[in-house]
Amino acid sequence: MNDILSIEEIGNIDSSTYSGTTQGYQLRKSLSLDDKDKDNNSYTLVFPSNTTTVTPNYIAGLFSDSKKVLQNSIEFKKKYHIDVQKINPRIRGAIGRRINDEIDDLFEK
């Protein structure tokens, strides 16, 4: 089963910038990712249309603890799909690549 995790519904929708390890970790807790890392479901994390920036520190705060359960980026990407399709097409590709690169970096450390 693939469940949708909407940052817009849970995160700070007043902001278009997602930055900071602490903020990423707070969203991790709100989404109960510790439990989701261990279940048999897959998830799609949807970034809202007003997103302009997602920093490496935010992704680190959001997903660093997933390394404890999901041993590599391949397993992570089977579990979590990052959906940036709502983001402005002019910046969507860059944000998607940045998120993907940061996830790969997390699992290489």
C-alpha positions, 0 to 999 in steps of 0.5 A: 500500500502507498500512503500519501504524506502531505507536508502541506497538511502537517508542516508549516504551510505559511512558509515556502522554505523548508530549512533546518535540522530541527524543523525537519526532525519536528516534521519527522515526529509529526509524520511518525516516521520512526514507526513508518520506517518499520512497517510494510507500507510505502509512502509518498511525501508530497511537497506543497506548490508554494515550496521554493527551498528545501535545504540539506539540513531539513532533509537530514533532520527529516530522514537521518534516523531512517538510516537505522532501519533502512540500510541504504538509499535503494531501500529508502527509495522503495519505502519513500517516494518524494513528490515535487510535482506540485512545485513550480516547474521552473524550480521543481527539477532543481529541488527534486535533484537536491532532495535526491542528492541529500538522501544519497549522501545521508546513506553514504555517511 
